[in-house]
Amino acid sequence: MVQVTRHVVTRFAPSPTGRLHIGHGWSALMAYDAARESDGAFRLRIEDIDGTRSRPEHIDGILEDLVWLGIDWAGEPIIQSTRASAHRAALDRLIGEGLAYPCFCTRADILAQIAASGSAPHGPEGPVYPGTCREMDPAERLCRLEEGQAHAWRLDMARSVARVGALRWHDEGRGWIDAEPSAAGDIVLSRKDAPGSYHLCATLDDAEMGITLIVRGQDLFEATHVHRLLQALLDLPTPAYRHHALLVDAEGRRLAKRDAALTLSALRAQGVSGIELAGDLRAGRFPLGIRVA
C-alpha cells in the first residue's frame, strides 16, 4: 500500500558526473518545498555507482550549488556506493528465489541478436533484451560461473510479474497507475562493472532513507513501473510519486550535462544571487530562453 502520512520525506538524488544545471536546481527545489510544506524532511543521496563517470570533486560542487540555492537537508548525505553490501544482499535474495539469472552477453552480442531477430520488441529504453541467457542450459550456466566469466545479473521479468500479480502506484499528477513493468524486459540488476543497477539501488535506498514522496522528472516515469515491481519482490514500502515536466533550451532540447546545459556554478560565477534564482525558478521564470517542455 502507498504510505499515507503528513510527515513527508522527500529526496534529491543527483549523480556526481558533472555540475548541476538549471533543471537539477528546479527539481531539487520542488522536492525541498514539498517537504517544507508538510514540516517534513528533505534528504540528499549521491548516486555514485557509475564508477567510470562519477567524480568525487563533483560531490562538493553539488553541495555547494544546493546551499547557494538556499537548500539544506536532514542528516548526512547518503553516498550510494557505501551501500553496496545491502544492494548485493537484495540481489542474492532475488537470485536465491530464482528471479534473477546471469547474463554473459556483451553489448555487441545483444545488438547482433536484436538485429538478427528483425522484430525485437521495444521498451521505454529502446529494444528489449531478447532473453538469450535466460534460456541457457543450467549446466552451461554453472560452468561459466565457475570459470569466472564476466557477467551481469538480469531480472526474470515474466517470472517476477507472475510472482507478485497486479500492482499499482500513485502519481500526484495522474492518479492511480497500473504497474506495467513487463515492457522493460529482463532489466539489469547488476552490471559487469558495477555491483548494482540504477533500478535496484535507487529502489532499495529510497526505502532505507524512509522516503514517502519521490519528486523527479517525467523522464523517469516509466522506470517507476519497474521500481514498483522491485518493491513488491523485496517487501519494501511504496512511496507516492510526483513526476514533473522537464526543462528545455531555446531549441527545445532537454537540458543535459552532456550538452553543457547552463550550470548553477556558471550563474554563480556571473554574480547571480542563488536566493533570487530560487525565487525565479519557483515562480516559473527561467533564464536564457529555458522553458518548460
C-alpha positions as CSV (number, residue, x, y, z in Angstrom):
1,M,0.0,0.0,0.0
2,V,1.1,3.6,-0.6
3,Q,2.2,5.3,2.6
4,V,-0.2,7.8,4.0
5,T,1.5,10.3,6.2
6,R,1.5,14.0,6.9
7,H,5.2,13.9,7.6
8,V,6.5,13.9,4.0
9,V,10.1,12.8,3.4
10,T,11.5,13.7,0.0
11,R,14.9,13.4,-1.5
12,F,17.2,14.7,-4.3
13,A,19.5,12.1,-5.8
14,P,22.0,13.5,-8.3
15,S,24.9,11.6,-9.8
16,P,28.3,13.3,-9.4
17,T,29.1,13.1,-13.1
18,G,29.2,16.9,-13.7
19,R,27.9,20.2,-12.3
20,L,24.2,20.7,-11.6
21,H,22.3,22.6,-14.3
22,I,19.1,24.7,-14.0
23,G,16.9,21.7,-14.4
24,H,18.5,19.9,-11.4
25,G,18.0,23.1,-9.3
26,W,14.4,23.3,-10.3
27,S,13.7,19.6,-9.4
28,A,15.6,19.9,-6.1
29,L,13.6,23.0,-5.1
30,M,10.3,21.2,-5.8
31,A,11.3,18.2,-3.6
32,Y,12.6,20.6,-0.9
33,D,9.5,22.7,-0.9
34,A,7.2,19.6,-0.8
35,A,8.9,18.5,2.4
36,R,8.9,22.0,4.0
37,E,5.2,22.5,3.2
38,S,4.4,19.5,5.4
39,D,7.0,20.2,8.1
40,G,8.7,17.1,6.8
41,A,12.3,16.3,5.9
42,F,14.3,16.7,2.7
43,R,17.2,14.3,2.3
44,L,20.1,14.0,-0.1
45,R,21.6,11.0,-1.8
46,I,24.7,11.0,-4.1
47,E,24.3,8.3,-6.7
48,D,27.9,7.5,-7.5
49,I,27.7,3.8,-8.5
50,D,28.8,4.7,-12.1
51,G,32.5,4.3,-11.4
52,T,33.5,5.3,-14.9
53,R,31.8,8.7,-14.8
54,S,31.4,9.7,-11.2
55,R,34.0,12.1,-9.7
56,P,34.5,12.9,-6.0
57,E,35.1,16.5,-6.8
58,H,31.6,16.9,-8.2
59,I,30.1,15.9,-4.9
60,D,31.5,19.1,-3.3
61,G,30.1,21.0,-6.3
62,I,26.6,19.5,-5.7
63,L,26.6,20.5,-2.1
64,E,27.8,24.0,-2.9
65,D,25.1,24.5,-5.5
66,L,22.3,23.4,-3.2
67,V,23.5,25.6,-0.4
68,W,23.7,28.5,-2.8
69,L,20.0,28.0,-3.7
70,G,19.1,28.1,0.0
71,I,18.5,24.4,0.2
72,D,19.5,22.4,3.3
73,W,19.0,18.7,4.1
74,A,18.3,16.4,7.0
75,G,21.2,14.3,8.2
76,E,24.4,13.5,6.3
77,P,24.2,12.9,2.6
78,I,23.9,9.2,1.7
79,I,26.7,8.1,-0.6
80,Q,25.2,5.3,-2.6
81,S,28.4,3.3,-3.2
82,T,28.7,2.8,0.6
83,R,25.5,0.7,0.5
84,A,27.0,-1.9,-1.8
85,S,26.6,-4.7,0.7
86,A,22.8,-4.0,1.0
87,H,22.5,-3.9,-2.7
88,R,24.3,-7.3,-3.0
89,A,22.1,-8.8,-0.3
90,A,19.0,-7.9,-2.2
91,L,20.4,-9.3,-5.4
92,D,21.3,-12.5,-3.7
93,R,17.8,-12.8,-2.4
94,L,16.4,-12.5,-6.0
95,I,18.9,-15.0,-7.2
96,G,18.1,-17.4,-4.4
97,E,14.4,-17.1,-5.2
98,G,15.0,-18.0,-8.9
99,L,14.1,-14.5,-10.1
100,A,17.4,-13.4,-11.5
101,Y,19.9,-15.1,-13.9
102,P,23.4,-14.4,-15.1
103,C,23.8,-12.8,-18.5
104,F,27.1,-13.3,-20.3
105,C,26.2,-11.3,-23.4
106,T,28.3,-8.3,-24.4
107,R,26.6,-5.2,-25.8
108,A,27.8,-6.3,-29.2
109,D,26.2,-9.7,-28.7
110,I,22.9,-8.2,-27.7
111,L,22.8,-5.7,-30.7
112,A,23.6,-8.6,-33.1
113,Q,20.8,-10.7,-31.6
114,I,18.3,-7.9,-31.9
115,A,19.4,-7.2,-35.5
116,A,19.1,-10.8,-36.4
117,S,15.6,-11.1,-34.9
118,G,14.2,-8.5,-37.2
119,S,11.3,-7.8,-34.9
120,A,12.7,-7.1,-31.4
121,P,10.1,-5.6,-29.1
122,H,10.9,-2.0,-27.9
123,G,10.5,-0.9,-24.3
124,P,10.8,2.6,-22.7
125,E,14.6,2.5,-23.1
126,G,14.8,1.0,-26.6
127,P,15.0,-2.6,-27.8
128,V,14.3,-5.1,-25.1
129,Y,16.9,-7.7,-24.3
130,P,15.9,-10.9,-26.1
131,G,16.4,-13.2,-23.1
132,T,19.3,-15.2,-24.6
133,C,20.9,-16.2,-21.4
134,R,17.6,-16.8,-19.6
135,E,17.2,-19.9,-21.8
136,M,20.8,-21.1,-21.2
137,D,21.2,-24.7,-20.2
138,P,21.7,-24.8,-16.4
139,A,24.9,-26.9,-16.6
140,E,26.5,-24.5,-19.1
141,R,25.5,-21.5,-16.9
142,L,27.1,-23.2,-13.8
143,C,30.2,-24.0,-15.8
144,R,30.6,-20.4,-17.0
145,L,30.1,-19.0,-13.4
146,E,32.7,-21.4,-12.0
147,E,35.1,-20.3,-14.7
148,G,34.6,-16.8,-13.6
149,Q,33.3,-15.5,-16.9
150,A,32.2,-11.8,-16.8
151,H,28.5,-11.4,-16.4
152,A,25.7,-9.2,-15.4
153,W,22.6,-10.3,-13.5
154,R,19.1,-9.8,-15.0
155,L,15.7,-9.9,-13.5
156,D,13.5,-12.7,-15.0
157,M,10.6,-10.3,-15.7
158,A,8.0,-12.9,-16.6
159,R,8.6,-15.0,-13.6
160,S,8.7,-11.9,-11.3
161,V,5.5,-10.4,-12.6
162,A,3.8,-13.8,-12.2
163,R,5.1,-13.9,-8.6
164,V,3.5,-10.7,-7.4
165,G,0.5,-10.3,-9.7
166,A,-1.2,-6.9,-10.3
167,L,0.4,-3.8,-8.8
168,R,-0.5,-0.1,-8.6
169,W,1.3,3.1,-7.7
170,H,0.1,6.7,-7.2
171,D,1.3,9.7,-9.1
172,E,0.2,13.1,-7.8
173,G,-0.4,14.3,-11.3
174,R,-2.0,11.3,-12.9
175,G,-3.7,9.4,-10.0
176,W,-3.5,5.7,-9.7
177,I,-1.3,3.9,-12.2
178,D,-1.5,0.2,-13.0
179,A,2.1,-1.0,-13.0
180,E,3.3,-2.5,-16.3
181,P,6.9,-3.4,-15.8
182,S,6.9,-6.2,-18.4
183,A,7.5,-3.6,-21.2
184,A,11.1,-3.1,-19.8
185,G,12.0,-6.7,-20.4
186,D,14.6,-8.5,-18.3
187,I,16.3,-5.4,-16.8
188,V,19.8,-5.4,-15.5
189,L,20.1,-5.7,-11.7
190,S,23.9,-5.7,-11.5
191,R,26.4,-4.9,-14.3
192,K,29.7,-6.4,-15.0
193,D,31.4,-3.2,-13.9
194,A,29.1,-2.2,-11.0
195,P,27.6,-4.0,-8.0
196,G,24.1,-2.7,-8.7
197,S,22.0,-1.0,-11.3
198,Y,20.1,2.2,-11.0
199,H,16.8,0.4,-10.7
200,L,17.9,-1.9,-7.9
201,C,19.9,0.6,-5.9
202,A,17.5,3.6,-6.1
203,T,14.6,1.4,-5.0
204,L,16.5,0.0,-2.1
205,D,17.9,3.3,-1.0
206,D,14.6,5.2,-1.1
207,A,13.2,2.6,1.2
208,E,16.2,2.7,3.6
209,M,16.0,6.5,3.7
210,G,12.3,6.4,4.6
211,I,11.3,8.4,1.5
212,T,7.5,8.9,1.3
213,L,7.3,11.1,-1.7
214,I,9.6,10.9,-4.7
215,V,9.7,14.1,-6.8
216,R,11.6,13.6,-10.1
217,G,11.4,14.3,-13.8
218,Q,8.9,12.9,-16.2
219,D,11.8,11.1,-17.9
220,L,11.8,8.6,-15.1
221,F,8.0,7.9,-15.2
222,E,8.4,4.6,-17.0
223,A,11.1,3.5,-14.6
224,T,8.6,3.7,-11.8
225,H,6.8,0.6,-13.2
226,V,10.0,-1.4,-12.6
227,H,10.6,0.1,-9.2
228,R,7.1,-0.8,-8.1
229,L,7.8,-4.4,-9.1
230,L,11.1,-4.5,-7.1
231,Q,9.3,-3.0,-4.1
232,A,6.8,-5.9,-4.2
233,L,9.5,-8.6,-4.7
234,L,11.7,-7.2,-1.9
235,D,8.9,-6.4,0.6
236,L,9.6,-2.7,0.5
237,P,7.1,0.2,1.1
238,T,5.8,2.1,-1.8
239,P,6.1,5.9,-1.7
240,A,3.9,8.3,-3.6
241,Y,5.3,9.9,-6.7
242,R,5.3,13.3,-8.4
243,H,6.8,13.3,-11.9
244,H,7.3,16.9,-13.1
245,A,7.8,18.3,-16.5
246,L,11.3,18.8,-17.9
247,L,13.1,22.0,-18.8
248,V,14.3,22.5,-22.4
249,D,16.6,25.1,-24.0
250,A,15.6,27.6,-26.7
251,E,15.9,24.9,-29.4
252,G,13.6,22.6,-27.4
253,R,16.4,20.2,-26.4
254,R,16.1,18.7,-22.9
255,L,18.7,20.0,-20.5
256,A,21.6,17.5,-20.0
257,K,25.1,17.6,-18.6
258,R,26.5,16.0,-21.8
259,D,25.2,19.0,-23.8
260,A,26.8,21.5,-21.5
261,A,23.5,22.8,-20.2
262,L,23.6,26.0,-18.2
263,T,25.1,25.2,-14.8
264,L,24.3,26.7,-11.5
265,S,28.0,27.2,-10.9
266,A,28.3,29.3,-14.1
267,L,25.4,31.5,-13.0
268,R,27.1,31.9,-9.6
269,A,30.3,32.9,-11.3
270,Q,28.3,35.6,-13.2
271,G,27.3,37.1,-9.9
272,V,23.7,35.8,-9.9
273,S,22.1,35.5,-6.4
274,G,21.2,31.9,-5.6
275,I,18.3,33.0,-3.4
276,E,16.9,35.3,-6.2
277,L,17.4,32.5,-8.7
278,A,15.5,30.1,-6.5
279,G,12.6,32.5,-6.2
280,D,12.6,32.9,-10.0
281,L,12.6,29.1,-10.5
282,R,9.7,28.7,-8.1
283,A,7.8,31.3,-10.0
284,G,8.4,29.7,-13.3
285,R,10.9,32.3,-14.5
286,F,13.8,30.7,-16.3
287,P,16.9,32.3,-17.7
288,L,18.3,32.5,-21.3
289,G,15.4,31.0,-23.2
290,I,14.9,28.0,-21.0
291,R,11.3,26.9,-20.7
292,V,9.1,24.0,-19.5
293,A,8.7,21.3,-22.2
